[in-house]
């Protein structure tokens, strides 16, 4: 049998490898994305929710300031609104500290699924475990199915060059459905 007559083999599998250090901004993005995926969180952290809460809080604080009655309740409401808006950032800081952040994370994506490894963790997830993918300006978001709760794998684009980003986009499109915002 000639070299040209060999049976067709499956095309070599596409593999994309990312190596990056998880940052606070990456975790905050993941927290915001998970919160927004719920019905209440989607409204609360959407434009309408921020406008409504900000508007009512602003009117309440303005009324208190104009009346000269700035008591404990006014500062409590202001603190609650501020805490609500900063919740994703605060949760990211806590998570980063708890996981002793700043460690290198390696993620390998191929036809079998996604493998993520750090110095203390090595996890492989099959493509069926993901709902699909979303692409943002800075990230590829891969939400996991709800069978294990609301979780998301965030892949920062900063870990890839332009060719790697295009290759990852093609690999994700092959195995997952692109999700709307």
C-alpha positions as CSV (number, residue, x, y, z in Angstrom):
1,X,0.0,0.0,0.0
2,X,1.3,3.4,-1.0
3,X,1.6,6.3,1.5
4,X,-1.2,8.0,-0.5
5,X,-3.4,4.9,-0.2
6,X,-3.5,4.8,3.6
7,X,-7.1,4.9,5.0
8,X,-8.3,8.4,6.0
9,X,-7.6,9.2,9.6
10,X,-9.6,11.6,11.6
11,X,-8.3,15.1,11.4
12,X,-5.9,15.9,14.1
13,X,-7.8,17.3,17.1
14,X,-7.6,21.0,17.7
15,X,-6.0,21.9,21.0
16,X,-5.9,25.3,22.6
17,X,-3.7,25.9,25.7
18,X,-4.0,28.9,28.0
19,X,-1.6,29.7,30.8
20,X,-2.5,32.6,33.1
21,X,-2.7,33.9,36.6
22,X,-6.3,34.3,37.9
23,X,-6.8,37.9,38.8
24,X,-9.4,39.7,40.9
25,X,-11.0,41.2,37.8
26,X,-11.5,37.6,36.3
27,X,-13.2,36.4,39.4
28,X,-15.4,39.5,39.7
29,X,-16.4,39.0,36.1
30,X,-17.3,35.4,36.9
31,X,-19.4,36.4,40.0
32,X,-21.2,39.1,38.0
33,X,-22.0,36.7,35.2
34,X,-23.3,34.0,37.6
35,X,-25.4,36.6,39.5
36,X,-26.8,38.0,36.2
37,X,-27.8,34.5,35.1
38,X,-30.5,34.3,37.7
39,X,-33.8,36.1,37.2
40,X,-33.5,38.5,40.2
41,X,-29.8,39.0,39.7
42,X,-30.3,39.7,36.0
43,X,-32.7,42.5,36.9
44,X,-30.8,43.7,39.9
45,X,-27.5,44.1,38.1
46,X,-28.9,45.1,34.8
47,X,-29.4,48.7,33.7
48,X,-33.0,48.8,34.9
49,X,-32.2,47.5,38.4
50,X,-29.3,49.8,38.9
51,X,-31.4,52.8,37.7
52,X,-34.3,51.9,39.9
53,X,-32.3,51.2,43.1
54,X,-30.0,54.2,42.4
55,X,-32.9,56.5,41.7
56,X,-34.9,55.5,44.8
57,X,-31.8,55.7,47.0
58,X,-30.8,59.0,45.5
59,X,-34.3,60.5,46.1
60,X,-34.3,59.1,49.7
61,X,-30.9,60.5,50.5
62,X,-31.7,63.9,48.8
63,X,-34.9,64.1,50.8
64,X,-33.1,63.3,54.0
65,X,-30.4,65.9,53.3
66,X,-32.9,68.6,52.4
67,X,-34.9,68.0,55.5
68,X,-31.8,68.0,57.7
69,X,-32.8,64.6,59.1
70,X,-29.7,62.5,58.2
71,X,-30.0,59.7,60.8
72,X,-28.7,56.2,61.1
73,X,-31.2,54.8,58.7
74,X,-30.0,57.0,55.9
75,X,-26.4,55.8,56.3
76,X,-27.6,52.2,56.6
77,X,-29.4,52.4,53.3
78,X,-26.5,54.1,51.6
79,X,-24.1,51.3,53.0
80,X,-26.5,48.6,51.8
81,X,-26.7,50.0,48.3
82,X,-23.0,50.4,48.1
83,X,-22.4,46.8,49.4
84,X,-24.9,45.5,46.8
85,X,-23.1,47.2,44.0
86,X,-19.7,46.1,45.3
87,X,-20.7,42.5,46.1
88,X,-19.0,40.9,43.0
89,X,-15.7,42.7,43.7
90,X,-15.8,41.8,47.4
91,X,-16.6,38.1,46.7
92,X,-13.7,38.1,44.2
93,X,-11.3,39.4,46.8
94,X,-12.4,36.8,49.3
95,X,-12.2,33.9,46.8
96,X,-8.8,35.0,45.6
97,X,-7.5,35.1,49.2
98,X,-9.1,31.8,50.1
99,X,-7.6,30.0,47.1
100,X,-4.3,31.7,47.7
101,X,-4.7,33.4,44.3
102,X,-1.9,34.5,42.1
103,X,-1.0,31.0,41.1
104,X,-0.5,29.9,37.6
105,X,-3.5,28.2,36.0
106,X,-3.3,26.1,32.9
107,X,-6.3,25.2,30.8
108,X,-6.2,22.8,27.9
109,X,-9.2,22.6,25.5
110,X,-9.4,19.8,23.0
111,X,-12.0,17.5,21.4
112,X,-12.4,15.6,24.7
113,X,-13.3,18.6,26.8
114,X,-11.6,21.1,29.1
115,X,-8.8,20.3,31.5
116,X,-7.9,22.9,34.1
117,X,-4.8,22.5,36.3
118,X,-3.1,24.4,39.1
119,X,-0.5,23.4,41.6
120,X,-3.2,21.8,43.8
121,X,-6.1,21.0,41.4
122,X,-6.5,19.0,38.2
123,X,-10.1,18.9,36.7
124,X,-11.3,17.6,33.4
125,X,-14.8,18.4,32.2
126,X,-16.4,16.9,29.1
127,X,-18.2,19.3,26.7
128,X,-21.6,17.9,27.7
129,X,-21.1,19.6,31.1
130,X,-21.3,23.0,29.6
131,X,-24.5,24.9,28.5
132,X,-22.6,26.7,25.7
133,X,-20.3,29.7,25.5
134,X,-20.4,33.4,25.4
135,X,-17.7,35.7,24.1
136,X,-17.2,39.1,25.6
137,X,-14.5,41.7,24.9
138,X,-12.1,40.2,27.5
139,X,-13.4,36.7,28.2
140,X,-14.9,33.5,26.9
141,X,-17.5,32.4,29.4
142,X,-18.5,28.7,29.6
143,X,-21.4,28.3,32.0
144,X,-21.8,24.8,33.4
145,X,-25.1,22.9,33.4
146,X,-27.3,23.6,36.4
147,X,-27.0,20.1,37.7
148,X,-24.1,21.2,39.9
149,X,-25.3,24.7,40.7
150,X,-24.6,28.0,38.9
151,X,-21.0,27.9,38.0
152,X,-18.9,29.3,35.1
153,X,-15.5,28.7,33.6
154,X,-14.0,32.1,32.6
155,X,-11.2,32.0,30.1
156,X,-9.3,35.3,29.8
157,X,-8.4,36.4,26.3
158,X,-5.3,38.0,27.6
159,X,-3.8,34.5,27.8
160,X,-4.0,34.1,24.0
161,X,-2.7,35.8,21.0
162,X,-5.0,36.7,18.0
163,X,-4.4,33.3,16.3
164,X,-5.1,31.5,19.6
165,X,-8.3,33.5,20.2
166,X,-9.5,32.5,16.7
167,X,-8.6,28.9,17.3
168,X,-10.4,28.8,20.6
169,X,-13.5,30.4,19.1
170,X,-13.5,27.7,16.3
171,X,-13.0,24.9,18.9
172,X,-15.9,26.3,21.1
173,X,-18.2,26.6,18.0
174,X,-17.5,23.0,17.1
175,X,-18.4,21.6,20.5
176,X,-20.8,24.2,22.1
177,X,-23.7,26.4,21.2
178,X,-23.0,30.1,21.3
179,X,-25.3,31.6,23.9
180,X,-27.0,35.0,23.7
181,X,-26.1,37.6,26.3
